[in-house]
């Protein structure tokens, strides 16, 4: 399961974190962290749209229900 999550830096910036549900610490910063919302959204959208049964996902209050619906519908 992939988790749509975020972290906050010491100076208050939000960094987006796409990780496996078993990860409690950062495993691969270069591939798991996103510094801008748009890139993170696109990566998560690909997961949602893939519809692959072996790739479940969980939203940790990053995206609104409307945004998730738009992802599913490809908007």
PLY file of the C-alpha trace (Angstrom):
ply
format ascii 1.0
element vertex 75
property float x
property float y
property float z
element edge 74
property int vertex1
property int vertex2
end_header
0.00 0.00 0.00
1.26 3.46 -0.89
0.60 6.31 1.52
0.10 9.93 0.42
1.67 11.83 3.30
3.71 14.90 4.21
6.41 16.02 6.59
7.25 19.44 7.96
10.75 20.82 8.07
12.12 22.55 11.15
11.46 25.90 9.49
7.81 25.09 8.73
7.89 24.02 5.08
5.73 21.10 4.00
7.44 18.33 2.02
5.29 15.64 0.42
6.12 11.99 1.13
4.99 9.04 -0.98
5.88 5.88 0.90
4.96 2.28 1.62
2.62 1.81 4.56
5.30 -0.15 6.43
7.81 2.72 6.29
8.05 4.72 9.50
11.28 6.44 8.54
12.49 7.91 5.29
13.95 5.14 3.11
14.72 6.76 -0.26
14.65 10.57 -0.08
15.46 11.11 -3.76
12.44 9.11 -4.91
10.02 9.39 -1.99
10.04 13.14 -1.33
8.39 15.83 -3.42
9.05 19.51 -2.83
6.21 20.83 -4.93
2.55 19.94 -4.71
2.02 19.57 -8.47
4.67 16.86 -8.92
3.38 15.01 -5.88
-0.19 15.26 -7.16
0.82 13.78 -10.53
2.68 10.88 -8.91
-0.31 10.08 -6.70
-2.71 10.50 -9.62
-0.81 7.82 -11.54
-1.26 5.43 -8.63
-4.97 6.19 -8.29
-5.61 5.88 -12.02
-3.62 2.69 -12.43
-6.45 0.77 -10.80
-4.04 -2.08 -10.16
-5.40 -4.31 -7.44
-1.94 -4.89 -5.99
-1.40 -1.14 -5.47
-3.71 0.09 -2.73
-3.29 3.60 -1.45
-4.17 5.67 1.58
-4.62 9.42 1.75
-3.30 10.97 4.99
-5.49 14.09 4.66
-3.26 15.51 1.93
-5.90 15.63 -0.79
-9.53 16.64 -0.48
-12.30 14.26 -1.54
-12.81 16.44 -4.63
-9.14 16.13 -5.60
-9.25 12.35 -5.17
-12.38 12.18 -7.31
-10.67 14.28 -9.98
-7.68 11.93 -9.88
-9.94 8.93 -10.41
-11.68 10.63 -13.34
-8.50 11.99 -14.92
-9.37 15.68 -14.58
0 1
1 2
2 3
3 4
4 5
5 6
6 7
7 8
8 9
9 10
10 11
11 12
12 13
13 14
14 15
15 16
16 17
17 18
18 19
19 20
20 21
21 22
22 23
23 24
24 25
25 26
26 27
27 28
28 29
29 30
30 31
31 32
32 33
33 34
34 35
35 36
36 37
37 38
38 39
39 40
40 41
41 42
42 43
43 44
44 45
45 46
46 47
47 48
48 49
49 50
50 51
51 52
52 53
53 54
54 55
55 56
56 57
57 58
58 59
59 60
60 61
61 62
62 63
63 64
64 65
65 66
66 67
67 68
68 69
69 70
70 71
71 72
72 73
73 74
